């Protein structure tokens, strides 16, 4: 497991600006679409993370498409509907699909094919997310990314303490396939993208 602190001040400001600009015409943006976008971008540089491992055959399969499992709490327990081809979605399409999948899972209307086929999973407890968690890998995947609660904290910057919106990413990796150095590099790549969120709009 690996935990990294992310300064999401710029991300939260951008998110609010975009929601105000496109209110009523596009899906409302939460932090989660930005995390999914950063994940999809980072996987271009770390394709070994977007893979599954067959324990019986001892075979690793890398996947070109990014199919993100969205861990969703329902009255029947935890379900993981799948956001297919996240690499091809802009932030608003991603937000709309996450909302649709979560509602379908909670209402029990998710189709069977929407509940399997993920290549990497994102889990978030929203305001209950705590400061750090240890998410459990959704096998046969090799990685899971946990989104923790955002909080405003004093951060030492340019010789003084300034208020910054901070958030931790808590991640777990299958150490048989992905070593700690690769895991840390991957999450730090996501950190760079989330702290410069305008990069996530390039090409969208």
N, C-alpha and C positions, 0 to 999 in steps of 0.2 A: 504494500500500500504506500501511497505517496500523497502528501498534502502540500498544496502551494497556495500562497496568499496572492490575491489578485486585487489590484486597484481598479475598481469599476466606476469611478467617478465620471470619467468621460463617457463611458458606455451608458450609464444611467441618464446623464444629461441628453445624449443623443437619442436615446429611446423615448424620453419624454417629448423632445422636440418633434420627432417623427410621428408620434401618436397624436400630438396636437395638430400637426400639418395635415395628416391623412385621416383625422377623426371621421368616422361614418362611411369612409370610402374604402378603407383597407382594414385588415385584421389588426387588432390591438397587439402591440409588441410587449411581451414580457422579457425577462432576461434569458429564458430558455432558448428561443430562436437564435439569439446571439451565440450561446454556448454550442448549439448544434452546428451553426455556421463555422465557428472557430474549429470545432472538431473535424468537420468535413475538409476545411482548408488544411489543417495540420496533417491529416491522413495522407495528403499528397506527398509530404516529405517523409512520412513514417508509415508506409504501406504494410509493414509487418504487424502493425497494431490492428488493422482492419482485416482480421483473419479469424478462422475457427480451427479448433484442434479436435480431431477424432481420436479419442482415447483408445478405442479398441484397435484401430488400424495404425495408430501412432502416425497420423498424417496431418500436416498443417496445410490449410487451404487459404490462400490470400484472395481477397475479393476486390474487384475493380469498383463496383458500386458500393456506396455507403448507405446501408440500411440500418437506421438508428432505432433501437428499442427504446420506447419511452415508458419507464416504470411508472405505473399508475395505480394508486390505491383505490379500491372499490369496496362495496359492501360485502363482496364475496372474497375479498383478499386482494393480494397484489397481482396485477395483470401487466403484461408488457406488449402493448400494441406496437406495430412497426411503422416508422416513417420511412417509406421506401425512397431511394434515390435522393437523399438529402443533399448530395453534391450538386444537384440540378435545380434546387429550389432557392428563391430569394427569401429574404427575411419574412416578408408578409405571407408568402405561400407556405413557408415553414410554420409560422404562427397559426395560420388557419387550419393546417392539417394536424398539428399537435392538439388544438382545441377539439377538432372533429374526432380524432382518435380517442382522446381522453373521455369525451362524452359518450362515445359508442361503448367504450370499455365499462364505464360506470353504469350505463343503462342496459348492459348485457346484449347489445345489438352488434358488437364487433364481429365481423366475419372470421371464419377459421383462418383464412389466408392472411388476415391482418394481424394475427397473433403469433406468427412464426416467420422465420427467415431473417431475423436481425443479425447484423455482423458486429455491432458494438452497441452498448446500452448507456443511456443517460438517466440518472435518477435524481429527483429533487423533492424535498419535503416542504418547499416553499418557506413560509414564516416559521415552520417548526424545524427547519433544517439544522439548527445548532451551529456551532462554530467548526465542528469537524465530525466526520463519520467514517466508518469503514465499510463501504459498499461491497456486496458479495457478487462475484462475477456470475453472469448469466451464461452458463456453459451451453454450448461448446465455444462461446466467444472467449477472447483473450483479455478483454479490458472492459471496465465500467467506470464512468465518470459521475461523481456525486456533486451536486450543486448545493452549497450551504447558504445559510442566511446572510443577507447583506446587512452591514451595520456601519454607522458613521463613527470613525475613531480618529484620535489625533495622531498624525504621522509627521515625523521629523523630515522637513523638506526645506532646502535652501536656508539652513540656519535657524529655522523656527518650526514650531508645531502648527500644522494646518489640518482642518477637518477634511477627511477623505472617506469616500464610501468604499468599504473593503468587503471582500467575499473570499472564502476559501473554496478551492476545488479539492475534493477528496477522491482519490482514484485507487483502483485495485487492478493488478495485472497478473496474468498467469506466468509465474516466474520460471516455469519450465521452458517457456518460449521467449519471453521478453524479460531481459535483465533490468536491474534497477537503473542503470545509466540510461538505457534507451527510454525507460518509462519517464524519468526525470526530464530528459530532453524533449520528449513529446509534450508533456504538460507545460513545460516552459515555452514551447512554441505556441500552445493555446493561450498562455498568459500574455505573450506579446501581442497576439491578435485581439484579445479581449481588452487590453489596455490601450490599443489604438484601433477602436471599433470602426473607423471610417474605412479601414482596409477590407472589412467584411462587406462593404457596399460596392466594391470594385467589381465590375462585370455583372452586377445585378440590376 
